[in-house]
Amino acid sequence: QVQIVESGGSSVQPGGSLRLFCAASGSKLEYYAIGWFRQAPGKEREPVSCITRRGGSTWYTESVKGRFTIVRDNAKNAGFLLMDNLEPEDTAIYFCAVDSTSTVGCYNTESHYDVWGQGTQVTVSS
């Protein structure tokens, strides 16, 4: 059974950058699509981005397009969410999740993801 651990969350000023890291253990990450989700204070968890098993296709929620980049390195069993030009509205707990059943594409719905990390806090404030 794969296990997921996120890291890289921190506090930054608006306009800053962060790199979130999603490490997998117990199985090869190449078997899974990866999704990133976030939950802001007082709000429901929402999808941010996803990437297919081989990295050939990605999806982003509208509010992060052009600012966030999702990548994966299957050789290192890791995924990344590169976040630039951060805004206060990006403040949230960010979760990495993997989808072990979808063989093509990636999905922006939580129900497709069966293993989740514990989350990492991102705070954007001046």
C-alpha positions as CSV (number, residue, x, y, z in Angstrom):
1,Q,0.0,0.0,0.0
2,V,1.4,3.4,-1.0
3,Q,1.9,6.0,1.6
4,I,2.1,9.8,0.9
5,V,3.8,12.5,2.8
6,E,3.8,16.2,1.8
7,S,6.3,18.8,2.7
8,G,7.4,22.3,1.7
9,G,4.6,24.4,3.2
10,S,5.6,27.6,4.8
11,S,4.7,31.3,5.3
12,V,5.5,33.7,2.5
13,Q,4.7,37.2,1.4
14,P,2.4,37.9,-1.5
15,G,4.2,37.4,-4.7
16,G,6.5,34.8,-3.2
17,S,7.1,31.2,-4.3
18,L,6.9,27.8,-2.7
19,R,7.7,24.3,-3.8
20,L,5.5,21.6,-2.3
21,F,6.8,18.1,-2.3
22,C,4.9,14.8,-2.4
23,A,6.9,11.7,-1.5
24,A,5.6,8.2,-2.0
25,S,6.7,5.0,-0.2
26,G,5.5,1.5,-0.3
27,S,4.9,1.5,-4.0
28,K,6.1,3.1,-7.2
29,L,4.5,6.4,-7.8
30,E,4.4,5.8,-11.6
31,Y,1.3,3.6,-11.0
32,Y,-0.8,6.5,-9.8
33,A,-2.2,9.8,-11.1
34,I,-1.4,12.6,-8.6
35,G,-3.8,15.2,-7.4
36,W,-3.2,18.3,-5.3
37,F,-6.1,19.7,-3.2
38,R,-6.3,22.5,-0.7
39,Q,-8.6,23.5,2.2
40,A,-8.7,27.1,3.3
41,P,-10.0,28.0,6.8
42,G,-13.7,27.7,7.0
43,K,-14.0,26.3,3.5
44,E,-14.4,22.9,1.9
45,R,-11.5,21.2,0.3
46,E,-11.1,22.0,-3.4
47,P,-9.0,20.6,-6.2
48,V,-6.0,22.5,-7.4
49,S,-4.2,20.4,-10.0
50,C,-3.6,16.9,-11.2
51,I,-1.2,15.1,-13.4
52,T,-1.5,11.8,-15.2
53,R,0.7,8.7,-14.5
54,R,3.4,9.5,-17.0
55,G,3.0,13.3,-16.7
56,G,1.7,13.8,-20.2
57,S,-1.5,15.6,-19.2
58,T,-2.3,18.1,-16.5
59,W,-5.2,20.1,-15.2
60,Y,-5.4,23.3,-13.1
61,T,-8.2,25.1,-11.4
62,E,-8.8,28.5,-13.0
63,S,-7.5,30.5,-10.1
64,V,-4.0,29.0,-10.2
65,K,-3.4,28.8,-14.0
66,G,-0.2,30.5,-15.0
67,R,1.0,30.6,-11.4
68,F,1.2,26.9,-10.4
69,T,2.9,24.1,-12.1
70,I,2.5,20.4,-11.3
71,V,5.3,18.1,-12.1
72,R,6.4,14.6,-11.2
73,D,9.6,12.6,-11.2
74,N,8.7,8.9,-11.3
75,A,12.4,7.9,-11.0
76,K,12.5,9.7,-7.7
77,N,9.1,8.5,-6.7
78,A,8.0,12.1,-6.1
79,G,5.6,14.8,-7.2
80,F,5.8,18.5,-6.9
81,L,3.6,21.6,-6.9
82,L,5.5,24.7,-7.9
83,M,3.7,27.8,-6.8
84,D,4.7,31.2,-8.0
85,N,3.2,34.7,-7.5
86,L,1.4,33.5,-4.4
87,E,-1.7,35.4,-3.3
88,P,-3.3,35.6,0.2
89,E,-6.2,33.6,-1.3
90,D,-3.8,30.7,-1.7
91,T,-3.5,30.3,2.0
92,A,-4.7,26.8,2.9
93,I,-3.6,23.3,3.9
94,Y,-2.4,21.6,0.7
95,F,-2.9,17.8,0.3
96,C,-1.3,15.4,-2.1
97,A,-3.4,12.4,-3.1
98,V,-2.9,9.5,-5.5
99,D,-5.4,7.7,-7.7
100,S,-4.6,4.0,-8.1
101,T,-7.5,3.0,-10.3
102,S,-7.6,5.5,-13.2
103,T,-5.4,4.3,-16.0
104,V,-5.9,7.3,-18.3
105,G,-6.3,10.9,-17.5
106,C,-6.5,12.6,-14.1
107,Y,-9.5,13.8,-12.2
108,N,-10.4,16.8,-10.1
109,T,-12.8,15.0,-7.8
110,E,-11.8,13.7,-4.4
111,S,-13.6,10.4,-5.0
112,H,-11.0,9.3,-7.5
113,Y,-8.2,9.5,-5.0
114,D,-7.7,6.7,-2.5
115,V,-4.6,7.6,-0.6
116,W,-4.0,11.0,0.9
117,G,-1.2,12.7,2.7
118,Q,-1.6,14.6,6.0
119,G,-1.3,18.0,4.4
120,T,1.1,20.9,4.6
121,Q,0.3,24.4,5.6
122,V,0.8,27.3,3.1
123,T,0.3,30.8,4.5
124,V,0.5,33.9,2.3
125,S,0.5,37.1,4.2
126,S,2.3,40.4,4.4
